[in-house]
Amino acid sequence: MQISARHLDKTTILDISGDIDLAHSSEVRRVILIEFREKHTPKVILNLLEVTYIDSSGVASLVEGLKASREVRSRMILFGLSPIAHEVLQLSKLLTIFEIYDTEEKALEA
């Protein structure tokens, strides 16, 4: 799994690729929480186009990130859900709690 960050004005885009599973979810959680709790980034966008697999620990990391964003009155947005990420969020009934867009452009405009 790889995470790279891009910074645009008051927005950070986290490009995540590979598996968000038990072995990697703690790194995803760490990076997201730094953006909200330490940097106080107003909007963090997660690019999930290249996510090949996500398990319950990965979902828990996303939920914890969303909770942290709400605590500091920021926004966490997901875009480009890979088919597997979409399916996992749908099965866990979490699609409606996240702000999700199809493209980076739409996520940036939100």
N, C-alpha and C positions, 0 to 999 in steps of 0.2 A: 504494500500500500504506500502511496505517496500523497503528500499534501503540499501544495504550493499556494502562496498568498499573493494577491494583487490588490493594490490600494488605489482607489479612485475617489478623490475628495473625502467625504466622510463615510465611505463604504469600503468594506474589505470583502473581496471575493476569494473564497477558498476552493481551489480546484482539487478535488479528491479523486484518486483513481485506485483501482484494485479492490481488495476485500475489506469491508468494515466488519470484522469478526472479533471474537474474543481476544485474539492476539494483537489486534490493531485498534480496537475501539477506545482504549484508554488514551491513545495519542490523539484521536479525533476529538475526544472530550476535552483533553488538555488544551488543544489549539483553540477550540471554540470558546472555552471558559476564559482564556487569556484575553481574547478579543472583547468580551463583555465585562469581565470583572476587573481587569487590569488596565486595558486600553480604553474602555468605555466607548467602543465603536458604536455609532448610532444604528448602522445597518450592516449585517453580515449575511452574505449570500453564499450558499453552498452549491457548488457545481457538482452534480452527481451523475453526469453523463457517462463517466468512465468507471463507475462503481460496478464491479462484476458480481459482488455478493454482499449481502448484509444480513446479519443474524440478530437475535434478540439483544445482545450486548451492544451492537451498533445502533439499533433503534433506541435503546436506553440512553446512549450518548447523545443522540439527536434530541430526545425529549429533555434531557438535562440541560442541553444548550438552549432550547426554547424557554425552559423555566428561568434560566439565568438571564436571558434577553428580556424577559418580562420583569424580572426583579429590578433591572436597571433602566427600564422603559426604552429599550432598544428593539430592533426588529431582526428576526432571523428568517431568512427566505431560502427556500429550496428551489432549484430549477434543474431541468433536464434529467428527471428521474429515469434511470435505466429501467427496463422492464422488470428486472428482479427487485429493484428498490421500490418501484411502484406496487408490485404484488405484495411485498412484505408489509408495507405501510397500509395497504388496503386490507390485508388479512388481519392485521392488528387493530383495525378500525381507527387509524391515526391520520388518514389522509385529510380529514376535515380540520384537525387542530393545527396543521402546518399551513403556512402561506406558501403555495406552490405555483410556479410558472413553467411554461414550456421552454422558454428561451432566456438567455442572459439579458437580452435587450428588454424584454418585458419585466424581468426581475429588477433591473436597474431603474426602469420607469416607475415602478410601484412606490 
